[in-house]
Amino acid sequence: MSSFLKEALRSPLGVATIAPSGRALSRAISATVPSLGDPVVVELGPGSGPVTEAIQRRLGGRGRHIAIELNPRFAERLADRFPAVEVICDDAAKVAALLGERGVPAADTVVSTLPWVAHGPGPGTDVISGVIAALSPEGAFTQVALTALRWAPPARRLLRSLEAHFDEVVIGRPVWSNIPPALVYYCRRPAVPGPAAGRV
């Protein structure tokens, strides 16, 4: 049994899937990472690290990559596997405060594979508020959603919340090769800039 499946069985609401993101989905969700300059990229819920790997490949040694993972076992393994990534074992909803503690004024991109549907509207709203506060005015946010649950009430609440908080929300094509099939919400330019915007 894989370590990811063990964690999923140990904490089904915290992991909310039976397998890590596949390569195609990892590439899709990390597509907003700037290809030039030294961007600050924040990853929420990296789990066992497939998206982390895709982000690191896209950065190619540039910028700053910060990963926030609540599961201590995943966080420890991630830090060992990716020494260039700053791994923080904490709640993703505190992303703006965690960046501030490290002297980071704002993130250029926030990438999330958090289990929004499993957590429901409360925590999801908290995380979105944190992301808004952490992003630069022209920043981008990407969030994975399970294709099969796209029309479920929690997923629809998530999409409405994203549309209310960002100037642009684009729904990517389903990645059918992923297990389970998933898609990506691409969100750009926070509609209501958070405190981080004033520090840029």
Number of C-alpha atoms within 10 A of each C-alpha: 5 9 12 17 16 12 20 18 15 11 12 15 15 18 23 17 19 16 16 22 24 17 14 14 25 22 18 20 26 28 16 22 23 18 12 10 9 14 18 22 25 31 26 25 27 26 26 22 21 16 27 26 19 21 23 20 13 18 22 10 11 16 14 17 23 21 27 24 24 17 18 13 14 21 23 15 14 22 16 12 14 14 9 13 19 14 23 20 16 18 15 25 19 17 29 24 16 18 17 13 10 8 9 17 19 28 30 20 27 28 27 27 21 23 20 25 21 17 15 16 17 9 14 21 17 14 21 19 19 19 30 30 24 31 31 25 22 15 22 26 29 25 22 23 24 21 17 12 14 16 12 10 13 18 20 15 18 21 18 12 16 23 16 14 20 20 14 15 20 12 15 14 12 16 18 13 12 18 15 16 17 22 22 24 20 22 23 22 19 26 16 15 19 20 17 22 20 12 10 12
